[in-house]
Structures are given as structure tokens and as C-alpha cells.
Amino acid sequence: MMKHIKQWVTVLMFLVVMGLQPVVSSSESCHRLPGLHFLLPTTSWRPASKLSPQVAVRSDGSQWGEAADGRSEQEWWREVLCEAAKSTPDHRSYVLPKLYSDVTPSKTNYNVYLMETTCNPRPSYRAWCAVESWARQNPGAEIWYIMTSLTADDSDGLLSKLLSCYSNLHLVTPNLNNIFVNTPLKNLFQSSNWAKNPAWPAYDLSNFLRNALVWLWGGFYSDADTICMKDVTHLHNVIAYQIIEEGDADNALMHFDAGHRFVYMVMEYLAKNFQNKVGKWQVTGPGVSTKTLEKLCNTTELDDVVAGHSTCQGVTLLSQQNIQPVPSKFWKYYFADGYGTKLEEKFKSVFVLRVWDLYSHQEPVVIGRDSIYDVAARTFCPITYGYASLRSSYF
């Protein structure tokens, strides 16, 4: 018996080292935890080039992220923004295709956008959990995870596992020159004033980019500190609204059709009023969305719009009953042991949980303690949860 086990282990190790995998059904594979390759050295391993619908090499032989003659396509903004995050890609790094030059979303699809704008090629397990939950709960949507790094790290195999299990998931890096060129944000982006803000350049870029993407191709934008619990593809022209906080229309969670007037007005406001000052991050986010919506609705009392369950100029405000139900000041509620029991009963009308990473990013999620986040992650991003569990007792 032991002889047969040793022989099978030897075969598995050989297959992994050679970059192959045992043949299993796609359903079985997607419910498996990582195997022996998780523990083996990574120096000779290279990921498969299947990145449906994108591939790792162009037809002319050059890699994504390179010019056809092999020269780097490093844009000025990337050099400024990514200076502190420079890293050398290893054999387990995916070279990302460029959004709006190599691949482009379709206006006819229901698109969902999440972002990593700090040039980090190794997003946290929580970020991957958000990405997986959106792909899992919205199989009829195209999920775009936009990273400002040129590569994405796959040293533990999670990235390739997610791509193989969710055919609607696309990992890309943005061609910002192309994206902003026909928007009101063109001059602001090219001025580089936003990149000179020492406190919030990545945040400012995220706010510019989410509006440009939604305006160009339409779709649902979500911050990456979320877990999607329900299919949202029936939601159109909506934005999260926080009554309990300060009456903010929160652009951390919003859907608009391509070319929507509200999104264009937001970009116009940003282009005209952007102030490059430390601590002014809200000016480019909920602040501008709220001011623009008040102008569009000709009111200073957006609470009345929500209370009346009505839309305003074709925009619906989603209350906390439906989206990000826990206000930011109570973020610790998500991490308290035992609070996740009967999760779906407690949040039965909620589409998306948001855990307020600005405050909670250093709070550990202890695996198996049944906090709201622990149960939600186990339920809605099971692959990421499994990989995180192998690494540590918390993530």
C-alpha cells in the first residue's frame, strides 16, 4: 500500500515540476484546494498561457505589455505612480494585457470593474476574495480587475485557479492615454497634477478611472473591499447612498449605462474643480458624486429622494438596506467572532457587503471564528478562502 502511495506522489511531483496537472473535470478542479505545487520551489515553473479570453503572447511573438519590437511600453504615469512599488517579475508572474489596446470591454455586456491602483502585483487575499465573489455571483457579467502594475503575481497558484474556474474574469492593466483621451478628464490626467499629491495619487487615479470606464463602456464599479452576495445584473443607473453617515452618494458602488449624463457631469466637475491638496481625497470621491447628484436633482436633501423610493433624473439611490449595510463607523462589527451565523438571513436583502478597508485593513480575519467576514468569504469566495486558509489561520 505504501509503495503505491509513494509511486502516486512521485508521479504528482513530476507532473507539477513539468508544468502539467492531473486531468480532472473543471467542476472538480474548481473545488479543490491547491496540491503539492503549493509547496514546491517556483524557480522553474511557468503558468499556462491560457488566460481566456486573453493570452500571454501576441501573434507576433511579443508579450502583452511590450511593444512589438520588444521595447517596454512604460508610460510616464506608471513611472511616477509605481516608483515605490517596483518589482522584478518572476516565473510565476502573468504579464497583463492592456485595457483599451489589447482588450476592450463591450457596451453590450454587463461589465463589473474592480481596481488595484497602487501598482501592487500581489493584491491581498481580501482583494482576491472581492474579485472572486463578483465573478461567482454574477456569471452573466464580465468582471474586469484592473491593476496598474504590469504583472500579477501567481506564486501560490491562486490567480491561475481563479482564471480557470471563472471564464468571465479578466485581469488587465490600463492604457490610460487611450482611456482618458476622449473624456473631460484628458487635460487633468495629462497635466500630472494628480500624481503630485503625496498622500492620495492612487486614490485620485482610481476615482478618475472608475468614471471614465463606466462612461465609456457602462457597468458596475465596486471598490475591492467588498463581498458580493447576490447577482446585481438587473441593477442599472444606481449609486450607493449612506443616510446614517453624512448623506453621501458613494461612488464606491455604482452602476451606470455607457454615456450616462451623471457620469459625464462628474468628470466635468473633477476637471474643473480638482484641488491637489493633502487630505482632500474625498473631493474626488463621494464629495463630487454627492454635489453632482444634488445639482442634477435640483435639491440639497438627497435623503428625501431615498425616503420616497424614487429615482432622480434616471438615477436610483440604493439605501443601506440593499448595499454596504454597515456604516463605516461600525466596521468592527464585520470582524466580531460569531456574528456571521445565519449570515444570509441577517442580510437577505443585501447585494454587497463593504468592510471599509480604509479603517479595517489591519484587522485580521481569523479563519473559523464565524465573523461576518469569515462566513461571507467562506460562502462567496470559496477558492480564495481555501488558499488563504493554507497560508495562515487568518487573512
Residue, then its C-alpha position, 0 to 999 in steps of 0.5 A: m500500500m505504501k509503495h503505491i502511495k509513494q509511486w502516486v506522489t512521485v508521479l504528482m511531483f513530476l507532473v507539477v515540476m513539468g508544468l502539467q496537472p492531473v486531468v480532472s473535470s473543471s467542476e472538480s478542479c474548481h473545488r479543490l484546494p491547491g496540491l503539492h505545487f503549493l509547496l514546491p520551489t517556483t524557480s522553474w515553473r511557468p503558468a499556462s498561457k491560457l488566460s481566456p479570453q486573453v493570452a500571454v503572447r501576441s501573434d507576433g511573438s511579443q508579450w502583452g505589455e511590450a511593444a512589438d519590437g520588444r521595447s517596454e511600453q512604460e508610460w510616464w504615469r506608471e513611472v511616477l505612480c509605481e516608483a515605490a512599488k517596483s518589482t522584478p517579475d518572476h516565473r510565476s508572474y502573468v504579464l497583463p494585457k492592456l485595457y483599451s489596446d489589447v482588450t476592450p470591454s463591450k457596451t453590450n455586456y454587463n461589465v463589473y470593474l474592480m481596481e488595484t491602483t497602487c501598482n501592487p502585483r500581489p493584491s491581498y487575499r481580501a482583494w482576491c476574495a472581492v474579485e472572486s465573489w463578483a465573478r461567482q455571483n454574477p456569471g452573466a457579467e464580465i468582471w474586469y480587475i484592473m491593476t496598474s502594475l504590469t504583472a500579477d503575481d501567481s506564486d501560490g497558484l491562486l490567480s491561475k485557479l481563479l482564471s480557470c474556474y471563472s471564464n468571465l474574469h479578466l485581469v488587465t492593466p490600463n492604457l490610460n492615454n487611450i482611456f482618458v483621451n476622449t473624456p473631460l478628464k484628458n487635460l487633468f490626467q495629462s497635466s500630472n497634477w494628480a500624481k503630485n499629491p503625496a498622500w492620495p495619487a492612487y486614490d485620485l487615479s482610481n476615482f478618475l478611472r472608475n468614471a471614465l470606464v463606466w462612461l465609456w463602456g457602462g457597468f458596475y464599479s465596486d471598490a475591492d473591499t467588498i463581498c458580493m452576495k447576490d447577482v446585481t445584473h438587473l441593477h442599472n443607473v444606481i449609486a450607493y447612498q449612506i443616510i446614517e453617515e453624512g448623506d453621501a452618494d458613494n461612488a464606491l458602488m455604482h452602476f451606470d449605462a455607457g454615456h450616462r449624463f451623471v457620469y459625464m457631469v462628474m468628470e466635468y466637475l473633477a476637471k474643473n474643480f480638482q484641488n491637489k491638496v493633502g487630505k482632500w481625497q474625498v473631493t474626488g470621491p463621494g464629495v463630487s458624486t454627492k454635489t453632482l447628484e444634488k445639482l442634477c436633482n435640483t435639491t440639497e436633501l438627497d435623503d428625501v429622494v431615498a425616503g420616497h423610493s424614487t429615482c432622480q433624473g434616471v438615477t436610483l439611490l440604493s439605501q443601506q438596506n440593499i448595499q454596504p449595510v454597515p456604516s463605516k463607523f461600525w466596521k468592527y462589527y464585520f470582524a466580531d467572532g460569531y456574528g456571521t451565523k445565519l449570515e444570509e438571513k441577517f442580510k437577505s436583502v443585501f447585494v454587497l457587503r463593504v468592510w471599509d478597508l480604509y479603517s479595517h485593513q489591519e484587522p485580521v480575519v481569523i479563519g473559523r471564528d464565524s465573523i461576518y467576514d469569515v462566513a461571507a468569504r467562506t460562502f462567496c469566495p470559496i477558492t480564495y478562502g481555501y488558499a488563504s486558509l493554507r497560508s495562515s489561520y487568518f487573512 
